[in-house]
Amino acid sequence: MRVLIVEDEERLAETIARGLRREGMAVDTVLDGVSALEKLGANEYDAVVLDRNLPGVHGDQVCCVLAARVERPAVLMLTAAGAVDDRVEGLNLGADDYLPKPFAFAELVARLRALGRRPGRVLPPVLRRGGIELDPGSHTVMRNGRPIELTRKEFAILEVLLTAEGVVTAEDLLERAWDENANPFTNSVRVTIMTLRRKLGEPQPIQTVTGVGYRLCED
């Protein structure tokens, strides 16, 4: 998943970002509503963790802008305003979920994973294809019953390939598995694919489509 964190408390934003990156997610952070709208206009995200009381543009307005889009990321409101009326209001504005502060980080991760499987982007809890089994929740991978230890980036790339239909370009992989600070001219995708192939073993499930990108073979 690629996630945008919109939180005006910088320390909290960075703490959440570090934790989500450990879960294999690509994460960007902004501290105000104006920057959030700029990022959302420039990048594609699977989910937005959105504080309500933001400087510049209020979080409610950011939520309304997203709710008006046909294609949009899931919105998880994360705010100190946790009364029932506040939750109802947030959901009525178009949020997909609402988590009051203080919160348990494990619950935040679980809710984001669940939002990634919401209708319109239906994904099973465990991804299975071509003998590969990937569990995003436990962050484990097996191939034909053999456990495989992957780095966060290897795991993220494999997850993208498992959920993709057809070929995935290197640019798409860079967009989905890295954050905005990734160098578009880097060879990180090629190097990570190479090590991922070695760990998955033979027969090699990741096929290179020359001049286009990569795809996962069924067998």
N, C-alpha and C positions, 0 to 999 in steps of 0.2 A: 504494500500500500504506500501511496504518497500522501502525506498529511501536512496541512498548513495549520500551525498553532497561532491563534490570534489572542494575545494575552498581554496586558499592559504591565504586569509585574515581571520584569525581565528575568529575575532569578527563577521564578516559577516556570516561566516559558522555557528556559534553558534546561531546567531539571526534567520537565516533561519530555523535551526533545531528546535528551540523552537516553532516557528510559525507553522511548519508542524506537530509537535507533538500535538499542540493544535487542529489541524485538524484531529487527530486520526491516523496519519501515524507513522510508526516505522522508525526512522532515525539514520543513522550512518554518521560520518563526518571524512574526512581525508584532509590533507593540501598539499599533493603533489601527483604527478603522480605514483610514485613507490608504495606508500601506497594504492593508488586507485586500481592498478592492483592486489595487494595482497588481498585486500578485495573482489574484484570481482571474484577472484579465489576461495575464501573460502566461500562466501555467495551468496544467490540468492536474487536479487533485482528486483523490478518492474520498477524502473526508477533510472536514474543517473542524478543529476544536476551537470554539468561539466563546470568548468572554463577552458579557453583555455591556458592562460599563466601560466602554473604550473612549479614549480621547479622539478628537477629530470627528469621526463618523461613529455614531453609536452602534454597538453590536446588533441591536434590533434592526437597524437600517441595513446593515450588511446582510443579515439573514433574509430580509425582505427582497433585496436585490437578487440573492441566490435563488430564492423560492420562485421568482418570476422566470427563471431560465428553464428551457426545455431539458438541456443537458447540464447537470450540476453535480457537485460533490455532495455527499451526505454531510449534515450539520449536526454536530454534538455541542450543545451549549454547556459550558462549564463555568459556573458563576456562584458567587456567594449568596445570590438571591435564590434561596432554596425553598421558600414557602410553596404550598400547593398552588396558590393563585399565580405565583411567578412561573412555576413549571407549565401550567396550563397556557399562560400567555405566550411563553416561549415556543411551545409546540404549535400554538395557533398562528404564530408568525411564520412558521414553515420549518422549524427545527425538526430533525428526525429523532433526536434523543436529548435528554436533559440530565446532567449530573451536577448536583450541588457540591460546593466546597464546604468543608474539607472532604476529600474523596480518597478511596483506596486505589492505588495505581493499577493493581491487577484488574479491578473493575473497569477502569478506563480502557485498558487494553482489550478486555473482553467485549466491551460495548463497541469499540471501533471495529473489531473483527466482525461482530454481528452486523454492523452497518455495511461492511463490505459485502455481506451476503444478502442485502436487502433486495426485495423485488425490483426487477429491472437490471439487476446485476447479480443474478442468482449463482452462488457458488456453494458447493457442498462444504461441510465442516472439514473434511479431509479430501485432498485432491489426489486422484488416482488416474494414471495413464501410462501405458506402455511398461507396466511392471514397476513404475515409480509411485511411491506413496508419500505425500507431503502433508504434514499436519501443522497448519499455521499456529494453532493454539499452543501446542507443546513444543513447537519449533523443532520437529524431528523429521527426518527423511529416511525412507527405506527403499531399496530396490530389490525386488524378488526376495523379500524377507531379510535382506542384509542391511543393517543400520549403516548410515553414511553420515560422517561428521562434516558439516559445511560451515564456512564463514557466513557472516551476515549478508554480504553482497552475493555470494554464491547462492544462498538460500533465496534471496530476493529475485535474482534472475531466474532461477528454476521455477519459482512461484509464478512469475510473469509468463514464462513459456508454457506452463501447465494450464494456465487459464486462457491463453490466447487461442484464437481460431486462425490458423494459417501462419504466415511468416511475420516475425517481429523484427523490425529494423534495429540496428545498433543505436540509432538515435532514440528510438522508443525505449530501449532497455536503459539507456542513460537517463532518460526522463523519469522512468518508473522506479529505478533501483537506487539512484543517486539523488542528492538534493541540488538546489540551484547553484551551488558553488562548484559543481563538477565542470571540468574543462571539456568543452565539446570536441576538442581536438585530441583528447587523451586516448590512449590505447587500453584504458582500464577494462572496457567491455570485452575486447578480444582476449586480454590476459585472463580475466575472470572466467570466461567461457572455456578457455584452455584448461585451467585447473579444475573447473567443474566437470569437464569431460573425463579427465583423468580419474577423478574420484568416483564418477558414476560407472566407469568400467565399460567392458564390451558385452554385447554389441552396442556401439555408440548411439545413444538416443537423440543427441543434438545434431541436426543436420545444418550445414552452411548452404544457404542459397546465394550463389555468387552474385555480387552486385546489389543484393537486396537485404539479406539479414539472416535470421536463424529460425528454425522451427523444430518442434519436438516430434520425432517419429513415434508411431504407435508401437512398433516392435523393435 
